[in-house]
């Protein structure tokens, strides 16, 4: 992700992990990234470079008419 690289590559960051919610549903470690006082996680969502996990559309079946409309144009 170029946006994230441009923000924190080769920079010192703080990783904040909540001990009460350390691990996600699929076993991933969850944490926040802080760089120069800025919460990178929140900035990524605010600028459209990330989506809140609960709002993702993974696994949803697309509406057929919309899929066809985009496929044949």
OpenMM code with the backbone's topology and positions (N, CA, C; nanometers):
from openmm import Vec3, app, unit

residues = "UNK UNK UNK UNK UNK UNK UNK UNK UNK UNK UNK UNK UNK UNK UNK UNK UNK UNK UNK UNK UNK UNK UNK UNK UNK UNK UNK UNK UNK UNK UNK UNK UNK UNK UNK UNK UNK UNK UNK UNK UNK UNK UNK UNK UNK UNK UNK UNK UNK UNK UNK UNK UNK UNK UNK UNK UNK UNK UNK UNK UNK UNK UNK UNK UNK UNK UNK UNK UNK UNK UNK UNK UNK".split()
positions = [
    Vec3(0.0847, -0.1167, 0.0000),
    Vec3(0.0000, 0.0000, 0.0000),
    Vec3(0.0899, 0.1238, 0.0000),
    Vec3(0.0897, 0.1960, -0.1088),
    Vec3(0.1765, 0.3126, -0.1239),
    Vec3(0.1450, 0.4228, -0.0226),
    Vec3(0.0160, 0.4414, 0.0082),
    Vec3(-0.0214, 0.5463, 0.1022),
    Vec3(0.0439, 0.5216, 0.2380),
    Vec3(0.0338, 0.3987, 0.2864),
    Vec3(0.0907, 0.3647, 0.4160),
    Vec3(0.2432, 0.3760, 0.4131),
    Vec3(0.3042, 0.3292, 0.3047),
    Vec3(0.4492, 0.3427, 0.2912),
    Vec3(0.4918, 0.4888, 0.2995),
    Vec3(0.4177, 0.5749, 0.2330),
    Vec3(0.4542, 0.7170, 0.2323),
    Vec3(0.4434, 0.7795, 0.3716),
    Vec3(0.3620, 0.7210, 0.4572),
    Vec3(0.3436, 0.7743, 0.5921),
    Vec3(0.4466, 0.7216, 0.6905),
    Vec3(0.4765, 0.5894, 0.6869),
    Vec3(0.5542, 0.5342, 0.7977),
    Vec3(0.6769, 0.4516, 0.7590),
    Vec3(0.7030, 0.4307, 0.6303),
    Vec3(0.8206, 0.3517, 0.5924),
    Vec3(0.9476, 0.4169, 0.6460),
    Vec3(1.0291, 0.3395, 0.7143),
    Vec3(1.1551, 0.3851, 0.7755),
    Vec3(1.1347, 0.4908, 0.8838),
    Vec3(1.0154, 0.4984, 0.9389),
    Vec3(0.9853, 0.5930, 1.0463),
    Vec3(0.9638, 0.5159, 1.1768),
    Vec3(0.9847, 0.5826, 1.2869),
    Vec3(0.9570, 0.5224, 1.4168),
    Vec3(0.8084, 0.5375, 1.4461),
    Vec3(0.7444, 0.4290, 1.4857),
    Vec3(0.6015, 0.4310, 1.5187),
    Vec3(0.5805, 0.3629, 1.6531),
    Vec3(0.4676, 0.3916, 1.7132),
    Vec3(0.4243, 0.3212, 1.8338),
    Vec3(0.3090, 0.2302, 1.7941),
    Vec3(0.3123, 0.1074, 1.8420),
    Vec3(0.2039, 0.0124, 1.8191),
    Vec3(0.1295, -0.0028, 1.9513),
    Vec3(0.0010, 0.0263, 1.9494),
    Vec3(-0.0817, 0.0191, 2.0687),
    Vec3(-0.1691, -0.1059, 2.0585),
    Vec3(-0.1557, -0.1954, 2.1559),
    Vec3(-0.2346, -0.3193, 2.1573),
    Vec3(-0.3184, -0.3216, 2.2839),
    Vec3(-0.4481, -0.3411, 2.2674),
    Vec3(-0.5398, -0.3510, 2.3806),
    Vec3(-0.5335, -0.4946, 2.4331),
    Vec3(-0.4858, -0.5153, 2.5546),
    Vec3(-0.4729, -0.6515, 2.6057),
    Vec3(-0.6064, -0.7257, 2.6169),
    Vec3(-0.7169, -0.6519, 2.6249),
    Vec3(-0.8491, -0.7164, 2.6346),
    Vec3(-0.9015, -0.7609, 2.4981),
    Vec3(-0.8493, -0.7006, 2.3911),
    Vec3(-0.8915, -0.7386, 2.2558),
    Vec3(-0.7667, -0.7459, 2.1685),
    Vec3(-0.6777, -0.8342, 2.2062),
    Vec3(-0.5475, -0.8459, 2.1419),
    Vec3(-0.5547, -0.9192, 2.0089),
    Vec3(-0.6459, -1.0139, 1.9992),
    Vec3(-0.6513, -1.1005, 1.8818),
    Vec3(-0.7883, -1.0916, 1.8149),
    Vec3(-0.7876, -1.0851, 1.6810),
    Vec3(-0.9109, -1.0782, 1.6055),
    Vec3(-0.9709, -1.2152, 1.5792),
    Vec3(-1.0819, -1.2146, 1.5125),
    Vec3(-1.1583, -1.3371, 1.4827),
    Vec3(-1.0734, -1.4431, 1.4145),
    Vec3(-0.9844, -1.4053, 1.3254),
    Vec3(-0.9050, -1.5002, 1.2472),
    Vec3(-0.7642, -1.5189, 1.3024),
    Vec3(-0.7416, -1.4786, 1.4284),
    Vec3(-0.6126, -1.5006, 1.4918),
    Vec3(-0.5087, -1.3925, 1.4674),
    Vec3(-0.5481, -1.2851, 1.3992),
    Vec3(-0.4537, -1.1757, 1.3744),
    Vec3(-0.4406, -1.0892, 1.4989),
    Vec3(-0.3214, -1.0382, 1.5231),
    Vec3(-0.3015, -0.9446, 1.6335),
    Vec3(-0.3567, -0.8090, 1.5900),
    Vec3(-0.4389, -0.7500, 1.6754),
    Vec3(-0.5007, -0.6207, 1.6467),
    Vec3(-0.4252, -0.5117, 1.7205),
    Vec3(-0.4049, -0.4002, 1.6551),
    Vec3(-0.3371, -0.2896, 1.7198),
    Vec3(-0.3519, -0.1612, 1.6417),
    Vec3(-0.3193, -0.0543, 1.7074),
    Vec3(-0.3214, 0.0768, 1.6442),
    Vec3(-0.1800, 0.1239, 1.6172),
    Vec3(-0.1645, 0.2030, 1.5128),
    Vec3(-0.0336, 0.2576, 1.4764),
    Vec3(-0.0374, 0.4078, 1.4995),
    Vec3(0.0566, 0.4571, 1.5797),
    Vec3(0.0661, 0.5996, 1.6088),
    Vec3(0.1990, 0.6500, 1.5540),
    Vec3(0.1932, 0.7571, 1.4751),
    Vec3(0.3147, 0.8177, 1.4195),
    Vec3(0.3046, 0.9692, 1.4347),
    Vec3(0.3999, 1.0267, 1.5056),
    Vec3(0.4022, 1.1710, 1.5319),
    Vec3(0.2697, 1.2199, 1.5912),
    Vec3(0.2132, 1.1392, 1.6810),
    Vec3(0.0888, 1.1761, 1.7476),
    Vec3(-0.0368, 1.1512, 1.6663),
    Vec3(-0.0227, 1.1038, 1.5439),
    Vec3(-0.1375, 1.0800, 1.4559),
    Vec3(-0.1721, 0.9319, 1.4559),
    Vec3(-0.2993, 0.8992, 1.4766),
    Vec3(-0.3451, 0.7614, 1.4710),
    Vec3(-0.3583, 0.7236, 1.3234),
    Vec3(-0.2649, 0.6442, 1.2744),
    Vec3(-0.2608, 0.6080, 1.1326),
    Vec3(-0.3833, 0.5256, 1.0936),
    Vec3(-0.4326, 0.4415, 1.1836),
    Vec3(-0.5518, 0.3619, 1.1545),
    Vec3(-0.6703, 0.4536, 1.1234),
    Vec3(-0.6944, 0.5504, 1.2100),
    Vec3(-0.8063, 0.6432, 1.1897),
    Vec3(-0.7858, 0.7298, 1.0658),
    Vec3(-0.6622, 0.7707, 1.0409),
    Vec3(-0.6317, 0.8529, 0.9232),
    Vec3(-0.6576, 0.7742, 0.7944),
    Vec3(-0.6235, 0.6459, 0.7936),
    Vec3(-0.6473, 0.5618, 0.6759),
    Vec3(-0.7970, 0.5500, 0.6474),
    Vec3(-0.8770, 0.5355, 0.7503),
    Vec3(-1.0224, 0.5274, 0.7320),
    Vec3(-1.0762, 0.6624, 0.6852),
    Vec3(-1.0331, 0.7700, 0.7503),
    Vec3(-1.0821, 0.9043, 0.7159),
    Vec3(-1.0525, 0.9419, 0.5715),
    Vec3(-0.9359, 0.9002, 0.5217),
    Vec3(-0.8963, 0.9372, 0.3858),
    Vec3(-0.9366, 0.8346, 0.2799),
    Vec3(-1.0067, 0.7287, 0.3221),
    Vec3(-1.0564, 0.6299, 0.2259),
    Vec3(-0.9556, 0.5226, 0.1885),
    Vec3(-0.8449, 0.5115, 0.2616),
    Vec3(-0.7450, 0.4088, 0.2331),
    Vec3(-0.7699, 0.2800, 0.3101),
    Vec3(-0.8708, 0.2809, 0.3973),
    Vec3(-0.9078, 0.1625, 0.4740),
    Vec3(-1.0575, 0.1698, 0.5019),
    Vec3(-1.1144, 0.0551, 0.5353),
    Vec3(-1.2569, 0.0461, 0.5660),
    Vec3(-1.2707, -0.0213, 0.7011),
    Vec3(-1.3633, 0.0268, 0.7830),
    Vec3(-1.3911, -0.0389, 0.9095),
    Vec3(-1.4352, -0.1806, 0.8791),
    Vec3(-1.3763, -0.2775, 0.9459),
    Vec3(-1.3969, -0.4178, 0.9112),
    Vec3(-1.5441, -0.4558, 0.9060),
    Vec3(-1.6243, -0.4091, 0.9989),
    Vec3(-1.7662, -0.4431, 1.0012),
    Vec3(-1.8414, -0.3885, 0.8805),
    Vec3(-1.7858, -0.2927, 0.8109),
    Vec3(-1.8535, -0.2315, 0.6953),
    Vec3(-1.8059, -0.2880, 0.5621),
    Vec3(-1.7157, -0.3876, 0.5659),
    Vec3(-1.6678, -0.4509, 0.4429),
    Vec3(-1.7806, -0.5315, 0.3804),
    Vec3(-1.7698, -0.5590, 0.2538),
    Vec3(-1.8744, -0.6322, 0.1834),
    Vec3(-1.8254, -0.7678, 0.1353),
    Vec3(-1.7229, -0.8210, 0.2000),
    Vec3(-1.6704, -0.9522, 0.1621),
    Vec3(-1.7790, -1.0579, 0.1766),
    Vec3(-1.7903, -1.1425, 0.0784),
    Vec3(-1.8823, -1.2547, 0.0854),
    Vec3(-2.0244, -1.2223, 0.0448),
    Vec3(-2.0548, -1.0965, 0.0213),
    Vec3(-2.1900, -1.0619, -0.0222),
    Vec3(-2.2057, -1.0898, -0.1712),
    Vec3(-2.3211, -1.1357, -0.2085),
    Vec3(-2.3490, -1.1618, -0.3493),
    Vec3(-2.3910, -1.0296, -0.4134),
    Vec3(-2.3213, -0.9857, -0.5190),
    Vec3(-2.3583, -0.8586, -0.5821),
    Vec3(-2.4931, -0.8690, -0.6524),
    Vec3(-2.5586, -0.7549, -0.6666),
    Vec3(-2.6842, -0.7525, -0.7416),
    Vec3(-2.6526, -0.7837, -0.8871),
    Vec3(-2.7243, -0.8772, -0.9445),
    Vec3(-2.6948, -0.9259, -1.0784),
    Vec3(-2.7060, -0.8145, -1.1824),
    Vec3(-2.8075, -0.7298, -1.1730),
    Vec3(-2.8241, -0.6247, -1.2732),
    Vec3(-2.7074, -0.5265, -1.2717),
    Vec3(-2.6540, -0.4948, -1.1529),
    Vec3(-2.5395, -0.4044, -1.1446),
    Vec3(-2.4140, -0.4706, -1.1998),
    Vec3(-2.3967, -0.5993, -1.1722),
    Vec3(-2.2808, -0.6723, -1.2213),
    Vec3(-2.2826, -0.6770, -1.3731),
    Vec3(-2.3955, -0.7074, -1.4313),
    Vec3(-2.4066, -0.7153, -1.5771),
    Vec3(-2.3854, -0.5784, -1.6402),
    Vec3(-2.4399, -0.4762, -1.5798),
    Vec3(-2.4263, -0.3421, -1.6331),
    Vec3(-2.2794, -0.3039, -1.6423),
    Vec3(-2.2012, -0.3354, -1.5406),
    Vec3(-2.0595, -0.3007, -1.5408),
    Vec3(-1.9803, -0.3940, -1.6323),
    Vec3(-2.0231, -0.5164, -1.6474),
    Vec3(-1.9475, -0.6135, -1.7267),
    Vec3(-1.9568, -0.5855, -1.8766),
    Vec3(-2.0697, -0.5339, -1.9230),
    Vec3(-2.0903, -0.5196, -2.0667),
    Vec3(-2.0664, -0.3801, -2.1200),
    Vec3(-2.0246, -0.2880, -2.0388),
    Vec3(-1.9995, -0.1529, -2.0869),
    Vec3(-1.8623, -0.1407, -2.1446),
] * unit.nanometer
topology = app.Topology()
chain = topology.addChain("A")
for resn in residues:
    res = topology.addResidue(resn, chain)
    for name in ("N", "CA", "C"):
        topology.addAtom(name, app.Element.getBySymbol(name[0]), res)
